[in-house]
Amino acid sequence: PDGEAVDGLIVGHRLMEAGEYNMALESFIRAAASHGLTAEVLVALGSANLSLGRLNQSEKLLRRAIELEPD
């Protein structure tokens, strides 16, 4: 309880590297709650969904990220 919380994006990226896509998705959802739906969070959510084979969900999230930050 007295420890410092680790950013959900960092945890999610580490889980993605480990092949734990469901857990990464949960971590990215927690990151969305704290950071908001920024382009970075949307890309992370889209990548996790893509790794889970959820193509339609992934495409929607990635397109939304591009709309927020075209560059």
PDB file with SEQRES, HELIX, SHEET and CRYST1 records, atoms N, CA, C and O in Angstrom:
SEQRES   1 A   71  PRO ASP GLY GLU ALA VAL ASP GLY LEU ILE VAL GLY HIS          
SEQRES   2 A   71  ARG LEU MET GLU ALA GLY GLU TYR ASN MET ALA LEU GLU          
SEQRES   3 A   71  SER PHE ILE ARG ALA ALA ALA SER HIS GLY LEU THR ALA          
SEQRES   4 A   71  GLU VAL LEU VAL ALA LEU GLY SER ALA ASN LEU SER LEU          
SEQRES   5 A   71  GLY ARG LEU ASN GLN SER GLU LYS LEU LEU ARG ARG ALA          
SEQRES   6 A   71  ILE GLU LEU GLU PRO ASP                                      
HELIX    1 AA1 GLY A    8  GLU A   17  1                                  10    
HELIX    2 AA2 TYR A   21  HIS A   35  1                                  15    
HELIX    3 AA3 ALA A   39  SER A   51  1                                  13    
HELIX    4 AA4 LEU A   55  LEU A   68  1                                  14    
CRYST1    1.000    1.000    1.000  90.00  90.00  90.00 P 1           1          
ATOM      1  N   PRO A   1       0.806  -1.207   0.000  1.00  0.00           N  
ATOM      2  CA  PRO A   1       0.000   0.000   0.000  1.00  0.00           C  
ATOM      3  C   PRO A   1       0.846   1.266   0.000  1.00  0.00           C  
ATOM      4  O   PRO A   1       0.433   2.287  -0.551  1.00  0.00           O  
ATOM      5  N   ASP A   2       2.018   1.211   0.610  1.00  0.00           N  
ATOM      6  CA  ASP A   2       2.863   2.399   0.657  1.00  0.00           C  
ATOM      7  C   ASP A   2       3.778   2.507  -0.554  1.00  0.00           C  
ATOM      8  O   ASP A   2       4.481   3.504  -0.717  1.00  0.00           O  
ATOM      9  N   GLY A   3       3.773   1.479  -1.408  1.00  0.00           N  
ATOM     10  CA  GLY A   3       4.651   1.472  -2.570  1.00  0.00           C  
ATOM     11  C   GLY A   3       4.164   2.413  -3.651  1.00  0.00           C  
ATOM     12  O   GLY A   3       3.038   2.908  -3.624  1.00  0.00           O  
ATOM     13  N   GLU A   4       5.033   2.635  -4.582  1.00  0.00           N  
ATOM     14  CA  GLU A   4       4.720   3.517  -5.698  1.00  0.00           C  
ATOM     15  C   GLU A   4       4.150   2.691  -6.852  1.00  0.00           C  
ATOM     16  O   GLU A   4       4.699   1.642  -7.188  1.00  0.00           O  
ATOM     17  N   ALA A   5       3.071   3.146  -7.452  1.00  0.00           N  
ATOM     18  CA  ALA A   5       2.444   2.432  -8.559  1.00  0.00           C  
ATOM     19  C   ALA A   5       3.274   2.590  -9.828  1.00  0.00           C  
ATOM     20  O   ALA A   5       3.827   3.656 -10.098  1.00  0.00           O  
ATOM     21  N   VAL A   6       3.349   1.529 -10.586  1.00  0.00           N  
ATOM     22  CA  VAL A   6       4.068   1.556 -11.856  1.00  0.00           C  
ATOM     23  C   VAL A   6       3.067   1.900 -12.953  1.00  0.00           C  
ATOM     24  O   VAL A   6       1.928   1.433 -12.931  1.00  0.00           O  
ATOM     25  N   ASP A   7       3.489   2.706 -13.895  1.00  0.00           N  
ATOM     26  CA  ASP A   7       2.638   3.130 -15.002  1.00  0.00           C  
ATOM     27  C   ASP A   7       2.100   1.916 -15.766  1.00  0.00           C  
ATOM     28  O   ASP A   7       2.854   1.009 -16.121  1.00  0.00           O  
ATOM     29  N   GLY A   8       0.794   1.913 -16.011  1.00  0.00           N  
ATOM     30  CA  GLY A   8       0.152   0.819 -16.721  1.00  0.00           C  
ATOM     31  C   GLY A   8       0.680   0.609 -18.125  1.00  0.00           C  
ATOM     32  O   GLY A   8       0.682  -0.518 -18.621  1.00  0.00           O  
ATOM     33  N   LEU A   9       1.128   1.676 -18.776  1.00  0.00           N  
ATOM     34  CA  LEU A   9       1.696   1.533 -20.114  1.00  0.00           C  
ATOM     35  C   LEU A   9       3.003   0.747 -20.070  1.00  0.00           C  
ATOM     36  O   LEU A   9       3.244  -0.113 -20.918  1.00  0.00           O  
ATOM     37  N   ILE A  10       3.831   1.037 -19.097  1.00  0.00           N  
ATOM     38  CA  ILE A  10       5.108   0.338 -18.974  1.00  0.00           C  
ATOM     39  C   ILE A  10       4.866  -1.145 -18.686  1.00  0.00           C  
ATOM     40  O   ILE A  10       5.474  -2.019 -19.305  1.00  0.00           O  
ATOM     41  N   VAL A  11       3.979  -1.407 -17.748  1.00  0.00           N  
ATOM     42  CA  VAL A  11       3.654  -2.797 -17.409  1.00  0.00           C  
ATOM     43  C   VAL A  11       3.073  -3.513 -18.631  1.00  0.00           C  
ATOM     44  O   VAL A  11       3.443  -4.649 -18.925  1.00  0.00           O  
ATOM     45  N   GLY A  12       2.173  -2.848 -19.329  1.00  0.00           N  
ATOM     46  CA  GLY A  12       1.556  -3.443 -20.512  1.00  0.00           C  
ATOM     47  C   GLY A  12       2.563  -3.775 -21.595  1.00  0.00           C  
ATOM     48  O   GLY A  12       2.483  -4.835 -22.215  1.00  0.00           O  
ATOM     49  N   HIS A  13       3.508  -2.882 -21.829  1.00  0.00           N  
ATOM     50  CA  HIS A  13       4.533  -3.138 -22.852  1.00  0.00           C  
ATOM     51  C   HIS A  13       5.414  -4.316 -22.453  1.00  0.00           C  
ATOM     52  O   HIS A  13       5.795  -5.121 -23.303  1.00  0.00           O  
ATOM     53  N   ARG A  14       5.734  -4.422 -21.189  1.00  0.00           N  
ATOM     54  CA  ARG A  14       6.531  -5.565 -20.719  1.00  0.00           C  
ATOM     55  C   ARG A  14       5.753  -6.870 -20.887  1.00  0.00           C  
ATOM     56  O   ARG A  14       6.321  -7.891 -21.275  1.00  0.00           O  
ATOM     57  N   LEU A  15       4.465  -6.831 -20.597  1.00  0.00           N  
ATOM     58  CA  LEU A  15       3.640  -8.019 -20.774  1.00  0.00           C  
ATOM     59  C   LEU A  15       3.510  -8.398 -22.245  1.00  0.00           C  
ATOM     60  O   LEU A  15       3.482  -9.583 -22.576  1.00  0.00           O  
ATOM     61  N   MET A  16       3.431  -7.417 -23.124  1.00  0.00           N  
ATOM     62  CA  MET A  16       3.389  -7.693 -24.557  1.00  0.00           C  
ATOM     63  C   MET A  16       4.663  -8.409 -24.989  1.00  0.00           C  
ATOM     64  O   MET A  16       4.606  -9.381 -25.743  1.00  0.00           O  
ATOM     65  N   GLU A  17       5.807  -7.933 -24.515  1.00  0.00           N  
ATOM     66  CA  GLU A  17       7.077  -8.572 -24.849  1.00  0.00           C  
ATOM     67  C   GLU A  17       7.120 -10.011 -24.361  1.00  0.00           C  
ATOM     68  O   GLU A  17       7.745 -10.865 -24.989  1.00  0.00           O  
ATOM     69  N   ALA A  18       6.461 -10.279 -23.248  1.00  0.00           N  
ATOM     70  CA  ALA A  18       6.441 -11.621 -22.675  1.00  0.00           C  
ATOM     71  C   ALA A  18       5.368 -12.508 -23.314  1.00  0.00           C  
ATOM     72  O   ALA A  18       5.254 -13.685 -22.974  1.00  0.00           O  
ATOM     73  N   GLY A  19       4.591 -11.951 -24.229  1.00  0.00           N  
ATOM     74  CA  GLY A  19       3.546 -12.725 -24.890  1.00  0.00           C  
ATOM     75  C   GLY A  19       2.275 -12.878 -24.070  1.00  0.00           C  
ATOM     76  O   GLY A  19       1.430 -13.717 -24.385  1.00  0.00           O  
ATOM     77  N   GLU A  20       2.133 -12.085 -23.033  1.00  0.00           N  
ATOM     78  CA  GLU A  20       0.944 -12.122 -22.169  1.00  0.00           C  
ATOM     79  C   GLU A  20      -0.038 -11.038 -22.622  1.00  0.00           C  
ATOM     80  O   GLU A  20      -0.190 -10.007 -21.965  1.00  0.00           O  
ATOM     81  N   TYR A  21      -0.700 -11.289 -23.753  1.00  0.00           N  
ATOM     82  CA  TYR A  21      -1.500 -10.258 -24.393  1.00  0.00           C  
ATOM     83  C   TYR A  21      -2.769  -9.903 -23.623  1.00  0.00           C  
ATOM     84  O   TYR A  21      -3.141  -8.731 -23.572  1.00  0.00           O  
ATOM     85  N   ASN A  22      -3.437 -10.876 -23.029  1.00  0.00           N  
ATOM     86  CA  ASN A  22      -4.638 -10.573 -22.241  1.00  0.00           C  
ATOM     87  C   ASN A  22      -4.298  -9.705 -21.037  1.00  0.00           C  
ATOM     88  O   ASN A  22      -5.001  -8.739 -20.742  1.00  0.00           O  
ATOM     89  N   MET A  23      -3.230 -10.050 -20.352  1.00  0.00           N  
ATOM     90  CA  MET A  23      -2.821  -9.257 -19.194  1.00  0.00           C  
ATOM     91  C   MET A  23      -2.358  -7.868 -19.633  1.00  0.00           C  
ATOM     92  O   MET A  23      -2.601  -6.883 -18.937  1.00  0.00           O  
ATOM     93  N   ALA A  24      -1.695  -7.790 -20.781  1.00  0.00           N  
ATOM     94  CA  ALA A  24      -1.269  -6.498 -21.301  1.00  0.00           C  
ATOM     95  C   ALA A  24      -2.474  -5.624 -21.608  1.00  0.00           C  
ATOM     96  O   ALA A  24      -2.478  -4.430 -21.309  1.00  0.00           O  
ATOM     97  N   LEU A  25      -3.492  -6.221 -22.205  1.00  0.00           N  
ATOM     98  CA  LEU A  25      -4.710  -5.471 -22.523  1.00  0.00           C  
ATOM     99  C   LEU A  25      -5.331  -4.901 -21.257  1.00  0.00           C  
ATOM    100  O   LEU A  25      -5.743  -3.741 -21.238  1.00  0.00           O  
ATOM    101  N   GLU A  26      -5.401  -5.696 -20.207  1.00  0.00           N  
ATOM    102  CA  GLU A  26      -5.939  -5.217 -18.933  1.00  0.00           C  
ATOM    103  C   GLU A  26      -5.105  -4.059 -18.386  1.00  0.00           C  
ATOM    104  O   GLU A  26      -5.648  -3.093 -17.851  1.00  0.00           O  
ATOM    105  N   SER A  27      -3.806  -4.161 -18.520  1.00  0.00           N  
ATOM    106  CA  SER A  27      -2.927  -3.101 -18.038  1.00  0.00           C  
ATOM    107  C   SER A  27      -3.116  -1.820 -18.850  1.00  0.00           C  
ATOM    108  O   SER A  27      -3.111  -0.720 -18.298  1.00  0.00           O  
ATOM    109  N   PHE A  28      -3.282  -1.971 -20.157  1.00  0.00           N  
ATOM    110  CA  PHE A  28      -3.506  -0.797 -21.009  1.00  0.00           C  
ATOM    111  C   PHE A  28      -4.859  -0.155 -20.698  1.00  0.00           C  
ATOM    112  O   PHE A  28      -4.998   1.065 -20.791  1.00  0.00           O  
ATOM    113  N   ILE A  29      -5.845  -0.954 -20.335  1.00  0.00           N  
ATOM    114  CA  ILE A  29      -7.142  -0.401 -19.951  1.00  0.00           C  
ATOM    115  C   ILE A  29      -7.000   0.422 -18.675  1.00  0.00           C  
ATOM    116  O   ILE A  29      -7.592   1.494 -18.552  1.00  0.00           O  
ATOM    117  N   ARG A  30      -6.209  -0.086 -17.722  1.00  0.00           N  
ATOM    118  CA  ARG A  30      -5.946   0.692 -16.498  1.00  0.00           C  
ATOM    119  C   ARG A  30      -5.192   1.979 -16.834  1.00  0.00           C  
ATOM    120  O   ARG A  30      -5.439   3.021 -16.228  1.00  0.00           O  
ATOM    121  N   ALA A  31      -4.281   1.908 -17.790  1.00  0.00           N  
ATOM    122  CA  ALA A  31      -3.550   3.107 -18.202  1.00  0.00           C  
ATOM    123  C   ALA A  31      -4.504   4.124 -18.822  1.00  0.00           C  
ATOM    124  O   ALA A  31      -4.340   5.329 -18.630  1.00  0.00           O  
ATOM    125  N   ALA A  32      -5.492   3.645 -19.560  1.00  0.00           N  
ATOM    126  CA  ALA A  32      -6.479   4.553 -20.156  1.00  0.00           C  
ATOM    127  C   ALA A  32      -7.263   5.279 -19.078  1.00  0.00           C  
ATOM    128  O   ALA A  32      -7.631   6.443 -19.243  1.00  0.00           O  
ATOM    129  N   ALA A  33      -7.518   4.592 -17.975  1.00  0.00           N  
ATOM    130  CA  ALA A  33      -8.252   5.217 -16.874  1.00  0.00           C  
ATOM    131  C   ALA A  33      -7.440   6.332 -16.229  1.00  0.00           C  
ATOM    132  O   ALA A  33      -8.004   7.328 -15.774  1.00  0.00           O  
ATOM    133  N   SER A  34      -6.126   6.174 -16.186  1.00  0.00           N  
ATOM    134  CA  SER A  34      -5.301   7.197 -15.541  1.00  0.00           C  
ATOM    135  C   SER A  34      -4.780   8.255 -16.514  1.00  0.00           C  
ATOM    136  O   SER A  34      -4.620   9.414 -16.130  1.00  0.00           O  
ATOM    137  N   HIS A  35      -4.514   7.875 -17.768  1.00  0.00           N  
ATOM    138  CA  HIS A  35      -3.956   8.812 -18.753  1.00  0.00           C  
ATOM    139  C   HIS A  35      -5.016   9.421 -19.660  1.00  0.00           C  
ATOM    140  O   HIS A  35      -4.814  10.489 -20.238  1.00  0.00           O  
ATOM    141  N   GLY A  36      -6.141   8.736 -19.778  1.00  0.00           N  
ATOM    142  CA  GLY A  36      -7.132   9.116 -20.770  1.00  0.00           C  
ATOM    143  C   GLY A  36      -6.847   8.370 -22.065  1.00  0.00           C  
ATOM    144  O   GLY A  36      -5.851   7.653 -22.166  1.00  0.00           O  
ATOM    145  N   LEU A  37      -7.711   8.535 -23.044  1.00  0.00           N  
ATOM    146  CA  LEU A  37      -7.525   7.840 -24.318  1.00  0.00           C  
ATOM    147  C   LEU A  37      -6.643   8.667 -25.246  1.00  0.00           C  
ATOM    148  O   LEU A  37      -7.105   9.220 -26.244  1.00  0.00           O  
ATOM    149  N   THR A  38      -5.380   8.735 -24.896  1.00  0.00           N  
ATOM    150  CA  THR A  38      -4.404   9.419 -25.735  1.00  0.00           C  
ATOM    151  C   THR A  38      -4.050   8.527 -26.919  1.00  0.00           C  
ATOM    152  O   THR A  38      -4.396   7.345 -26.936  1.00  0.00           O  
ATOM    153  N   ALA A  39      -3.370   9.086 -27.895  1.00  0.00           N  
ATOM    154  CA  ALA A  39      -2.957   8.293 -29.051  1.00  0.00           C  
ATOM    155  C   ALA A  39      -2.047   7.144 -28.621  1.00  0.00           C  
ATOM    156  O   ALA A  39      -2.146   6.042 -29.161  1.00  0.00           O  
ATOM    157  N   GLU A  40      -1.173   7.389 -27.665  1.00  0.00           N  
ATOM    158  CA  GLU A  40      -0.266   6.343 -27.190  1.00  0.00           C  
ATOM    159  C   GLU A  40      -1.037   5.185 -26.561  1.00  0.00           C  
ATOM    160  O   GLU A  40      -0.717   4.020 -26.797  1.00  0.00           O  
ATOM    161  N   VAL A  41      -2.030   5.500 -25.779  1.00  0.00           N  
ATOM    162  CA  VAL A  41      -2.850   4.460 -25.138  1.00  0.00           C  
ATOM    163  C   VAL A  41      -3.667   3.720 -26.198  1.00  0.00           C  
ATOM    164  O   VAL A  41      -3.794   2.498 -26.136  1.00  0.00           O  
ATOM    165  N   LEU A  42      -4.215   4.439 -27.157  1.00  0.00           N  
ATOM    166  CA  LEU A  42      -4.993   3.800 -28.217  1.00  0.00           C  
ATOM    167  C   LEU A  42      -4.145   2.848 -29.045  1.00  0.00           C  
ATOM    168  O   LEU A  42      -4.603   1.766 -29.412  1.00  0.00           O  
ATOM    169  N   VAL A  43      -2.912   3.244 -29.343  1.00  0.00           N  
ATOM    170  CA  VAL A  43      -2.009   2.368 -30.089  1.00  0.00           C  
ATOM    171  C   VAL A  43      -1.698   1.115 -29.277  1.00  0.00           C  
ATOM    172  O   VAL A  43      -1.668   0.010 -29.819  1.00  0.00           O  
ATOM    173  N   ALA A  44      -1.472   1.288 -27.993  1.00  0.00           N  
ATOM    174  CA  ALA A  44      -1.190   0.146 -27.130  1.00  0.00           C  
ATOM    175  C   ALA A  44      -2.386  -0.806 -27.089  1.00  0.00           C  
ATOM    176  O   ALA A  44      -2.219  -2.020 -27.211  1.00  0.00           O  
ATOM    177  N   LEU A  45      -3.581  -0.263 -26.919  1.00  0.00           N  
ATOM    178  CA  LEU A  45      -4.790  -1.084 -26.916  1.00  0.00           C  
ATOM    179  C   LEU A  45      -4.981  -1.781 -28.258  1.00  0.00           C  
ATOM    180  O   LEU A  45      -5.345  -2.956 -28.310  1.00  0.00           O  
ATOM    181  N   GLY A  46      -4.736  -1.058 -29.330  1.00  0.00           N  
ATOM    182  CA  GLY A  46      -4.862  -1.644 -30.668  1.00  0.00           C  
ATOM    183  C   GLY A  46      -3.862  -2.763 -30.893  1.00  0.00           C  
ATOM    184  O   GLY A  46      -4.200  -3.790 -31.481  1.00  0.00           O  
ATOM    185  N   SER A  47      -2.647  -2.577 -30.437  1.00  0.00           N  
ATOM    186  CA  SER A  47      -1.614  -3.606 -30.599  1.00  0.00           C  
ATOM    187  C   SER A  47      -1.952  -4.869 -29.816  1.00  0.00           C  
ATOM    188  O   SER A  47      -1.768  -5.981 -30.312  1.00  0.00           O  
ATOM    189  N   ALA A  48      -2.442  -4.697 -28.601  1.00  0.00           N  
ATOM    190  CA  ALA A  48      -2.816  -5.854 -27.786  1.00  0.00           C  
ATOM    191  C   ALA A  48      -3.971  -6.608 -28.442  1.00  0.00           C  
ATOM    192  O   ALA A  48      -3.962  -7.837 -28.503  1.00  0.00           O  
ATOM    193  N   ASN A  49      -4.951  -5.874 -28.925  1.00  0.00           N  
ATOM    194  CA  ASN A  49      -6.079  -6.521 -29.602  1.00  0.00           C  
ATOM    195  C   ASN A  49      -5.636  -7.223 -30.872  1.00  0.00           C  
ATOM    196  O   ASN A  49      -6.138  -8.302 -31.189  1.00  0.00           O  
ATOM    197  N   LEU A  50      -4.712  -6.635 -31.597  1.00  0.00           N  
ATOM    198  CA  LEU A  50      -4.189  -7.262 -32.805  1.00  0.00           C  
ATOM    199  C   LEU A  50      -3.475  -8.571 -32.463  1.00  0.00           C  
ATOM    200  O   LEU A  50      -3.634  -9.571 -33.163  1.00  0.00           O  
ATOM    201  N   SER A  51      -2.706  -8.560 -31.406  1.00  0.00           N  
ATOM    202  CA  SER A  51      -2.002  -9.765 -30.975  1.00  0.00           C  
ATOM    203  C   SER A  51      -2.960 -10.861 -30.536  1.00  0.00           C  
ATOM    204  O   SER A  51      -2.629 -12.045 -30.609  1.00  0.00           O  
ATOM    205  N   LEU A  52      -4.144 -10.473 -30.081  1.00  0.00           N  
ATOM    206  CA  LEU A  52      -5.163 -11.433 -29.674  1.00  0.00           C  
ATOM    207  C   LEU A  52      -6.051 -11.867 -30.845  1.00  0.00           C  
ATOM    208  O   LEU A  52      -6.977 -12.659 -30.668  1.00  0.00           O  
ATOM    209  N   GLY A  53      -5.763 -11.345 -32.040  1.00  0.00           N  
ATOM    210  CA  GLY A  53      -6.527 -11.712 -33.224  1.00  0.00           C  
ATOM    211  C   GLY A  53      -7.839 -10.975 -33.377  1.00  0.00           C  
ATOM    212  O   GLY A  53      -8.693 -11.378 -34.168  1.00  0.00           O  
ATOM    213  N   ARG A  54      -8.006  -9.910 -32.637  1.00  0.00           N  
ATOM    214  CA  ARG A  54      -9.242  -9.114 -32.698  1.00  0.00           C  
ATOM    215  C   ARG A  54      -9.048  -7.977 -33.702  1.00  0.00           C  
ATOM    216  O   ARG A  54      -8.838  -6.824 -33.323  1.00  0.00           O  
ATOM    217  N   LEU A  55      -9.123  -8.320 -34.968  1.00  0.00           N  
ATOM    218  CA  LEU A  55      -8.761  -7.389 -36.032  1.00  0.00           C  
ATOM    219  C   LEU A  55      -9.674  -6.168 -36.107  1.00  0.00           C  
ATOM    220  O   LEU A  55      -9.188  -5.048 -36.270  1.00  0.00           O  
ATOM    221  N   ASN A  56     -10.978  -6.363 -35.991  1.00  0.00           N  
ATOM    222  CA  ASN A  56     -11.909  -5.235 -36.096  1.00  0.00           C  
ATOM    223  C   ASN A  56     -11.694  -4.235 -34.964  1.00  0.00           C  
ATOM    224  O   ASN A  56     -11.640  -3.028 -35.197  1.00  0.00           O  
ATOM    225  N   GLN A  57     -11.572  -4.740 -33.739  1.00  0.00           N  
ATOM    226  CA  GLN A  57     -11.347  -3.854 -32.598  1.00  0.00           C  
ATOM    227  C   GLN A  57     -10.017  -3.126 -32.745  1.00  0.00           C  
ATOM    228  O   GLN A  57      -9.913  -1.930 -32.475  1.00  0.00           O  
ATOM    229  N   SER A  58      -9.014  -3.864 -33.174  1.00  0.00           N  
ATOM    230  CA  SER A  58      -7.685  -3.279 -33.333  1.00  0.00           C  
ATOM    231  C   SER A  58      -7.708  -2.157 -34.369  1.00  0.00           C  
ATOM    232  O   SER A  58      -7.165  -1.076 -34.140  1.00  0.00           O  
ATOM    233  N   GLU A  59      -8.334  -2.422 -35.493  1.00  0.00           N  
ATOM    234  CA  GLU A  59      -8.375  -1.417 -36.556  1.00  0.00           C  
ATOM    235  C   GLU A  59      -9.048  -0.132 -36.084  1.00  0.00           C  
ATOM    236  O   GLU A  59      -8.554   0.962 -36.356  1.00  0.00           O  
ATOM    237  N   LYS A  60     -10.158  -0.256 -35.386  1.00  0.00           N  
ATOM    238  CA  LYS A  60     -10.872   0.929 -34.898  1.00  0.00           C  
ATOM    239  C   LYS A  60     -10.001   1.749 -33.955  1.00  0.00           C  
ATOM    240  O   LYS A  60      -9.965   2.976 -34.045  1.00  0.00           O  
ATOM    241  N   LEU A  61      -9.300   1.068 -33.049  1.00  0.00           N  
ATOM    242  CA  LEU A  61      -8.448   1.779 -32.095  1.00  0.00           C  
ATOM    243  C   LEU A  61      -7.276   2.454 -32.787  1.00  0.00           C  
ATOM    244  O   LEU A  61      -6.943   3.598 -32.479  1.00  0.00           O  
ATOM    245  N   LEU A  62      -6.650   1.749 -33.721  1.00  0.00           N  
ATOM    246  CA  LEU A  62      -5.494   2.326 -34.412  1.00  0.00           C  
ATOM    247  C   LEU A  62      -5.894   3.498 -35.308  1.00  0.00           C  
ATOM    248  O   LEU A  62      -5.165   4.485 -35.404  1.00  0.00           O  
ATOM    249  N   ARG A  63      -7.039   3.390 -35.955  1.00  0.00           N  
ATOM    250  CA  ARG A  63      -7.515   4.515 -36.776  1.00  0.00           C  
ATOM    251  C   ARG A  63      -7.822   5.735 -35.905  1.00  0.00           C  
ATOM    252  O   ARG A  63      -7.551   6.873 -36.288  1.00  0.00           O  
ATOM    253  N   ARG A  64      -8.389   5.477 -34.735  1.00  0.00           N  
ATOM    254  CA  ARG A  64      -8.685   6.576 -33.810  1.00  0.00           C  
ATOM    255  C   ARG A  64      -7.404   7.253 -33.335  1.00  0.00           C  
ATOM    256  O   ARG A  64      -7.363   8.474 -33.181  1.00  0.00           O  
ATOM    257  N   ALA A  65      -6.362   6.465 -33.104  1.00  0.00           N  
ATOM    258  CA  ALA A  65      -5.068   7.024 -32.698  1.00  0.00           C  
ATOM    259  C   ALA A  65      -4.502   7.910 -33.798  1.00  0.00           C  
ATOM    260  O   ALA A  65      -3.942   8.970 -33.518  1.00  0.00           O  
ATOM    261  N   ILE A  66      -4.646   7.486 -35.036  1.00  0.00           N  
ATOM    262  CA  ILE A  66      -4.146   8.272 -36.174  1.00  0.00           C  
ATOM    263  C   ILE A  66      -4.918   9.583 -36.294  1.00  0.00           C  
ATOM    264  O   ILE A  66      -4.340  10.616 -36.630  1.00  0.00           O  
ATOM    265  N   GLU A  67      -6.209   9.545 -36.024  1.00  0.00           N  
ATOM    266  CA  GLU A  67      -7.009  10.768 -36.074  1.00  0.00           C  
ATOM    267  C   GLU A  67      -6.526  11.779 -35.017  1.00  0.00           C  
ATOM    268  O   GLU A  67      -6.496  12.985 -35.262  1.00  0.00           O  
ATOM    269  N   LEU A  68      -6.153  11.262 -33.847  1.00  0.00           N  
ATOM    270  CA  LEU A  68      -5.672  12.154 -32.780  1.00  0.00           C  
ATOM    271  C   LEU A  68      -4.304  12.728 -33.081  1.00  0.00           C  
ATOM    272  O   LEU A  68      -4.045  13.909 -32.849  1.00  0.00           O  
ATOM    273  N   GLU A  69      -3.421  11.872 -33.606  1.00  0.00           N  
ATOM    274  CA  GLU A  69      -2.048  12.304 -33.910  1.00  0.00           C  
ATOM    275  C   GLU A  69      -1.635  11.766 -35.277  1.00  0.00           C  
ATOM    276  O   GLU A  69      -1.022  10.703 -35.366  1.00  0.00           O  
ATOM    277  N   PRO A  70      -1.963  12.489 -36.331  1.00  0.00           N  
ATOM    278  CA  PRO A  70      -1.661  12.019 -37.688  1.00  0.00           C  
ATOM    279  C   PRO A  70      -0.174  11.801 -37.968  1.00  0.00           C  
ATOM    280  O   PRO A  70       0.195  11.007 -38.834  1.00  0.00           O  
ATOM    281  N   ASP A  71       0.672  12.513 -37.226  1.00  0.00           N  
ATOM    282  CA  ASP A  71       2.118  12.374 -37.471  1.00  0.00           C  
ATOM    283  C   ASP A  71       2.654  11.157 -36.794  1.00  0.00           C  
ATOM    284  O   ASP A  71       3.849  10.875 -36.887  1.00  0.00           O  
TER     285      ASP A  71                                                      
END                                                                             
